[in-house]
Amino acid sequence: MSHNISNVSVAPVLSNSFVSTWFILTSVILAVGSILSTLLIVSLSVRRRYRNSANLLVIHALTVEVTNMAILTPLSNTAIWAHQTGHPFHINCVPVAFFQILLTVLSNWSLVLLAINRMIAVVFPHHYARYTRHRPLVLSIIVIWILGLATTVPLLFGVGGTLNRFNPLGHCGVQPTRGVFFSMYTHVSFTGTMIIQAVCYTLVVGALRRAVQVADTQNFAEQRKQRRQRAISVVLLVVYVWYLACYLPIPVITTYFYHYWKDNYTLFVWLRTVMICGSAGTPVILLSMSREHRFALRSLLERLSLHLPSSRLCFRLKGRARVNTSSPASLPTPHKRSTSTSQSRCKVYVY
């Protein structure tokens, strides 16, 4: 999309009602995604039983996403809303645009690491423990950070594009310049990551189909392990499909429908909304489809509830439990389990 640099006064191109509705909608989506991602990060970090290789990579990916959703994207959206509604809002768009692009690239490569992790776990299970130790995981994260910085730092020096605040929308972004660098950046950071994930998940699906055919000949422990690997792989495959649905339309439209795209500012705003949904949808998918992540979040909320006064809130701890602040006299005496802290005391009666 062609733009002028923001030091030239340009009239707004979107109505106040439209841009205000869009700003409120995206703010709610970003808030929900940030809260869910933060809760998932904390819940997977505090318990040692959840610190396996896949969850460590999930924590890294969610940390990158929540930084973008909670800080950078709201700043850029506020710049659009302020410019279109005439409110004064001064922002240095160079660091905002740079870190937003960097975190987007890192998010793409984080999904690649998760795809590779699933491929090793399902296709090469005998090598899984070797390649998912602490050192290989740390090295893989360092490598994707090096790749992300290598493809985005040149933008700070005007190589491949110009970082600034652009009219007529007033958003923070990058204006591509002539040369091969920006094309290489796009192909490596976006197209390349999509292709790598597609190859990995194709191998995973093929291996899972073959594993189903031989499941009857395995013992119970092997079947249980295989079911867990299949469940994790399906969840991450859905995350990848969601990622494709939200991020793939942008390079397709900007490349093959540029003449329709360059002056359609409403389309630009809604495609930006689709990208925001792509980031905010990841924790929703993890919580809705992954039993392990739901248990981790439930465990965190139960631990937090113990610090609340018993007169305000007591969570169920396990099974079908009745939570009361005093023993019911009319009921038969059940097995009583007490949990207390310095601030609260909950008695849980399990029948």
Number of C-alpha atoms within 10 A of each C-alpha: 14 12 15 16 16 17 9 10 10 16 12 17 15 19 10 15 10 12 21 16 12 16 20 12 12 21 19 11 18 24 16 18 26 24 16 21 28 19 17 24 23 14 21 24 16 13 12 8 9 17 14 14 19 19 19 19 21 22 22 16 23 25 19 19 26 24 17 25 25 18 14 21 22 17 20 21 22 19 22 26 26 21 25 22 15 12 11 9 12 9 15 10 21 18 15 22 25 21 18 22 20 23 24 19 25 24 23 23 27 25 23 22 23 24 24 18 20 26 23 20 22 22 18 12 14 11 11 17 11 10 15 18 12 12 9 13 18 13 11 16 17 12 13 19 18 12 17 23 16 13 21 22 14 15 22 15 11 14 17 23 20 19 22 23 27 22 22 22 25 25 22 28 20 21 20 18 14 10 11 10 17 20 14 15 18 14 14 17 22 18 15 17 18 21 12 17 22 17 13 20 20 13 16 25 18 12 16 18 11 11 17 13 9 10 14 10 9 12 9 11 9 12 17 12 11 19 15 13 16 21 16 18 23 19 16 23 22 15 20 22 11 18 20 13 14 20 20 15 14 16 15 11 15 15 11 10 11 15 12 12 18 15 13 13 15 15 13 17 17 13 17 18 18 18 18 21 19 19 27 24 21 22 25 16 15 22 19 11 17 16 13 17 19 16 15 23 20 16 17 18 14 15 13 11 18 20 16 17 15 19 11 8 16 22 18 18 17 8 8 11 14 14 18 16 14 10 14 10 7 6 7 8 11 11 9 11 11 9 11 12 11 9 10 18 20 24 20 25 19 16 12
